[in-house]
Amino acid sequence: MGRFARAGAMMGALVLTASLALTGCGDDDRTKPVFEGGGQQMAPTVTASGAAPGEPAQGALPPLAVSPADGAQRRPVSTEISAKIPGGGTVTKVVLTAANGNAVEGRLRRDGSSWVPSAPLKYGTRYTATVTATGTDGRTHEGTSIFTTMAKPKSMIGSGLYLFSDRTYGVAMPVVAEFSPGIPEKDRAAVQKRMFVQTDPPQPGAWHWLANGTQAYYRGPAYWKPGTTLTVRLALAGVPLSNGRYGNVDRSATARIGRAFEMKVDNATKKMTVYENGALVRTMPVSLGKKSTPSSSGTMVVMEKKESTVFDTRDEPDPANQYVTEIDFAQRLTWGGEYIHAAPWSVAAQGHRNVSHGCVNVSTANAKWLFAQTLIGDPITVRGTERKLVPGNGWTAWSMSWSQFVAGSALPVPDGGEASAF
């Protein structure tokens, strides 16, 4: 195997791309999508009046404290609207308008704690927020705040979302958010609150952060149900971080989950078993990584597919691992260079002994068949090799138990997982 490397996010206006080529079993170009960013809530203040419908006027009601405060300046473009209701109650309506009179769309959080604009606010713009609430006494409260957003900051993070709209993915496709530089640990809860995922039909899920804060994965306790629609918004534009940077843009995607397709590889038998919708559909011999370059054990997902490519490992320090080879039907599993691919030169070894540089070698016929069946996000589990999959070496969300996964969330996770975030 070659050295471990991970994809870095690059800043971009709409689409984020970077080379997918890493050393290891193979090298080739890689492309990756993009994603968005958002802001934070501000301080309270002021005003309200009126009586409950059908009741006589009872004098001025206690003030409804709206956040951001009336007159607030330089608010992040990720600002949410909230209100403190004297004695308790429920916000029932929020109207936000820009200085030109245009209304801003948005929605209340599920817990009613704040109202989130559906897109980042504009930099350097004055807004008027009018909040209506019903108190525990049944009376209607209303408050208004006029605030101004900040100028566009000079220092921003890069961010990315590995999900494209109108695409169909495998049942193990995690939502993958990426950040460059990584998000400081003290900021992860605030950032995570701005990363929304909705599933249809509804399924629980949770976020998990890599230790260095460069990636966060969202998945459920089990693979997604076939036919699920994933709607994702990383509302990170303007989110302030403790290192003086801000989120760069919002990213969003709506994608579909396809049929259930799963590959399982056992080093003891040197065989791959393939299941579709729970039924065994094919068994094929494999050759995995030899002892000096072992394959990773764990659950990975197909990250990228190339019908034809070139593996170039001439920058490997060990001359024995340097080569340039044309490869057919390649399916990337790790950033470090592990693939499923056609290996006609190792057919005699397949099913008997391991001779690869870490990849899953199969015959050309089996590689071609697999390539035609798989989707990005289909899972493959490899068992019994000399090396364990390293977190972050690929989309490793499934290579841990559910309890281990939720332990990586920056926010508390209810038993069974969070409900849809919208």
N, C-alpha and C positions, 0 to 999 in steps of 0.2 A: 504493500500500500504506500501511497505517497503521503505527503504531509497533510495534516488537517488544515482546512481553510474554510472560512465562512463568507457568504455573500455579504457585501456591505451595501448599505442604502446610499443612494445619491439623490441630491435634491433635484426636483424638477417641477415645472409648472403643472403639468397634467399627467405625464407618464414618466415613471422612473425605470431606467434600464441599467443593466450591468452585465458584464461577461459572466457566463455560467461555467467557464472552463476552469477546472481545478486539477491538480495532479493527483495521481492515484492509479486505480485500474484504468482510468481513461481521462482524457482532457478534451474539452470542446467548448464552444461558445455557449453562454447562457444569457437568457433574457428574463427580466422580471418586471412585474407590474408596479403600481404605485398606490399611494394612499394619502389620507387627509389629517388635519389637526384642529384643535379648538381651545377654549379658555376657561375662565373661572368666575365664581360668584363674588360680589362685592358687598360693601357695608350697608347697613340699614338706614332708613329714615321715613318718612312723613305721611301724612294727611288723609283724611276721609270724612265723609258726612253722609247723612241720609237715614231714613227709617226703613224698617222691614216693610215689604209690600203689604198693603191693606191695613197697616197700623198708623195711628196718628204720629206726627213728629214728636220725638222725645228729646229734642235738643241734639247737640253735637255728639256723635259717637266717639269712642276712644280712637285715637289716630291709628291708621293702618300703616305700618312701617314697611316701605317698599325698598327693595335692594335691586340695583345700586341706588345709593342715596340721591335725592334731588340735588342737582348741581355738581354731581361727581364728575371729575375730569380724568382723561387718560385711562379709561377702562379698557381691558383686553377685548378683542373682537370675539372672544369666546364667552363673553359675559352671559350669564343666565339671569332670568328675572324671578324674584321671590318676594315674599311678604311675610311679615310677622303679625299675626292677628291677635289682638288683645283678648285674653281669655280662651284662646284656641278657636279653631274653625277650619274651613276648607277654602282654598283658592278655587274659584269657579271659572274665571275668565281672565285672560291677559291680552291686551292689545298693545302692540309695539309698532310705532311709526317712525320713519326717518324724517329728517328736516324737510325733505321735498314732498312729504305727505304719503309716500309709498308705505303700505303695510308690510310687515315682516311676518312670514309664516313660522309656526313653531308648534310645539306640543308640550304638555305637562309630563314630567317624569311619572313613572308608574306609582311612586309613593307620594306624589303631589308636592314634593319638597321644592321644586322650582320648575320654571318654564324654559325650555331649550329652543332657541331659534333653529330652524331647519337648515340654515346655511350660516357661515361666519358673517358677523356684522362687518360693515365697511370701516376701514381705517379713517380716523380723523373726521368722524361724522356725529352730528347731534341726533339723539333719539328721545322719544317720549314714550314712557311705559305707563299704561293705566291698568291697574289690577283691581279686580272685583272679587270679593270673598264673602262667604256666609259664616257668621260667627256661631258659636255654640248656643247663643241666645236666639238664633233664627234670623237675626237682623243682617241686612246687607251692608258691607263695608266697601269703600272704594278709596284708592290712593293713587297718586300720580307722581312720577319722577321724571325729570329731564336730565340726561347725562350725556357725556361726550366720550367717544372712543379714542384710543391712543393713536399716534402716528405709527406707520409701519416700522417694526423693529429692524435693526441691522443684523442681529445675530439670531439665526434660526437653526433648529435641528433639521436633519434630513429624515424622511420617513417613507415607508412603503407598505403596500397591502398586496399580498399574494393571492389575489382573487380578481377575476374579470367578470363583468356583467355578461349575461346571456351565454354563459358557458355551463357545461354539465361536468360535474366532478364525481370522484369516487366517494364511497361512504365514510372513508377515514380522512377526508380533506379537512385539516384544521384551518381556522381563520388565523393567518399569520401576519402580525404587524411587526415591522422592523424599524429601528431607529439608529441614526448615526449623528453624533455619538450616542451611546446608550443612555437611557433615562436613569438619573440618580435615584437610589432607593427611596429617599425621602419624598420624591415627586411621583412615585408610581401609582399611589392610590388616587391622586388627583387626575392623572392621565387616564387611568383605568376607568374612572367614572365617566369619561368622555368617549369611551369605545363601546359602541352600541351594536348588539347582535340580536336579530329577531329570527326565529325559526317557525316555519309553517309546514306541517303541523307543529304546535308548540313542543319543545323538548328542552330539558334543563341543560345548563352548560356553565363553564367557568373559565377564567383567564389564568394563565400560568406564565411567570416571567423567568427567562434565563437569568442566571446569577449576575451576568454583566449588564443586564438591562437593554441589550441590543435587539432582543426579540421577545414578543409575547404571543402565546398560542391560546386559541379558544376552541374547546371541544366539549362534548358531553361525557357522561359516565360510560356510554356505549357508542358504537358507530352511529352516524345519522341514519334515520329511516330512509329507505329508498323513496325518491320522489319529493324529498324535503326541499323547500325554498329557503335559502339563506339570504337575509338582507342585512348588510353591514354598513355602518358608518363610523369611521374613525374621525371624530369631530375635534381635531387637534389644532386647527388654525388659531394662532394667538394664545395658546395655553402657556402661561408663564412658568418657567422652571427655575430652580434654585441656583443654577449655574449661570444665570443671566440670559439664557437663550429662551426662545419661544417656539411653539409648534409652527410648522411652515404652512401646511395646507390641510383641508379636509379631503378624505378619500372615502369613496363609497362604491359598493357593488351589490348586485342582486344576481345570485347564481342558483343553479339547481343541482341536486344530488341524484345520481342515476341509480342503476340497479346495484345490488350487493355483489361484489366480486372480490375474492380474497385469495392470496397466494401464501402457502406455508412451505418452508424449506427446512428439512431435517438433515443436519450434518451426519448423523449416525447412519442414515440410509442413503444419503446423497441423492435424495429425490425431492421434487417439488410437487405438491398436490394443489390443485386449483379448484375453487368452489365458486359457483354462481348461484345466488339466492339460496345458499345453504346446501346445494347439491354438488357432489363431486363431479366435475366435468372433464378433468384431464390429470394424468400423472406423468411426469417426465423426469429423466435423470439429469443431474446437475454436477458441475464441478465448482467447488468454492475456492477460497484463497488458501494457498499453501501456508505452511507454518510460519514462514518468514514474512508473509503478507496476508494475514488472516482476514476473512470476512467478518463483519460486525454482527453480533447476535443482538436481536431486539426487533421491535416492530417499526418498520419504516413505511413510507408511502412513495408512490411514483411521483417525482417532482417535475420531470421533463422527459419528452420523447423525441428521438431523432432517428429517422429511418436509415440515414447514412451519415457517418461522421468520422473524424480521425482522432484517435487517442495519441497524444504526444506527451511523453513523460521524460523528455531529455533534460529537464531541470531537476530530476531526482538526484539526491546525493550518491545513492548506490548505483554504480554502473550496471549492475545486474537487473535493475528495475527501469532502465532507460530504453525506450522503444518508441517507434512511430508506426501505428497500425491502423488501417482502415477497418471500421466496425459497422456492422449492419444491425438494425433493430435494437438500438440502445435506449434504455430506460433508466434515468438517473435516480439513485436512491439516497445518496449522501453528497454533501459538498466536498468531501474528501476524495471522491472519485469512484465510488462503488456503483455499479450498474448491473442490470440484467441485460445480456446481449448475446447475439449469435457468436459462437466460437467453434467454427468447423474444425480448427486445429486440435481441439481437446475432446472431440466426440468419443474417442477410445477411452478417455479417462472419466467421462461423465457417468455418474452412477457408481464409480469405483474409488477414485482418489481425487484429492484437491490439487490443482495445478495453476490456478489463476492468481492474479495480483490483488485479489480481494473481491472481484466481481462474481456474479452468479452466471456461470457459463452454461449455455444450453445449445442444442443443435440449431442450425439455421431454420429448419422446418418448425421447430417448437418456438424459436424466437419470433419468427414471422407470425405464427398463430397468436402468441401472447400479445404482440404489438397491436394486432388488429382488435383484440378484445379489451385492452386496458384503457382506463381513464386516468388523468392526473388526479391524485388523491386516492387511488386504490391501494389497499394495505398489502404489505408482504412482511411476514414474520420469519426470521432466521433463528434457528436454535442450535446450540451445541458447539459453537466455534470457540476459538481461543481468545477472542476479544469481545468486549461488551460495547454496544453502541454508545458513543459519547454524546451527552445532551448538547443540542445545537448543531450537531453534524448531520444536517438535513432537517426535515420537519419531524422532530422527535417527540411530538406531543403524546404519542401512543406508547412510547417505550417506558412507561411508568404506570403504577396503579393509580386508580382514581384518588385515593387518599394522598398519595405523593403529589399528584397533579394539583389538587386544590390547595395543598400547603404552599404552593408557589404563587398564590393569588395575593395581590396587595390589599384586597378588601376581604372582610369576612364572607364566607360562602355558606349559605344555608345547607342543611342536610339534603343530599340529592342534587344540589346544584342550584344556580340562580335561574329564575324565570327569564323569559325574553326581556332584554334590557329596555326596549322602547316603551 
